[in-house]
Amino acid sequence: MATLSLGSFGLGMTVEQSQGFSSVHAIVLLSVAAFSFVIFFSSRSHSRTTSFGFKFVSQFRAQHGFARWLVGVYRLTPFFLERVKTYPTAKVGLLLAVSPVLSGLIAPVSGVLADYFGSKRIGCIGLGLMMGGCLTISTFDA
């Protein structure tokens, strides 16, 4: 089910990029991906041996809002930069590559700081830095 979900999503995004979102093929593939994703996670959340599921959502009240924010940022940012800001594809790719590279570099340092100062404090500081970065990137000029 996970393979169907990820495969449909990848193929649907590829079709959407080439034919547009109004394409019937893209809509069907993305719908299949969403449906199989929900089925996969709901079936795994009822298993006794699962290492993930929907149980983590009930533990944190802000988790739902954070998940929606992540989907919005990672799904819409490339389209915003290409279509609204009219950046070339190479520039968009370089801008979006900064976050994973910096995450890999900062993760060990933040782990040590979280052990020393506590994870809530460091998490709030990190969220504040991310908000500042989002506000900064929104003011870029072409």
Secondary structure, 3 states (H helix, E strand, C coil): CHHHHHHHHHHHHHHHHHHCCCCHHHHHHHHHHHHHHHHHHHHHHCCCCCCCCCHHHHHCCCHHHHHHHHHHHHHHHHHHHHHHCCCCHHHHHHHHHHHHHHHHHHHHHHHHHHHHHCHHHHHHHHHHHHHHHHHHHCCCCC
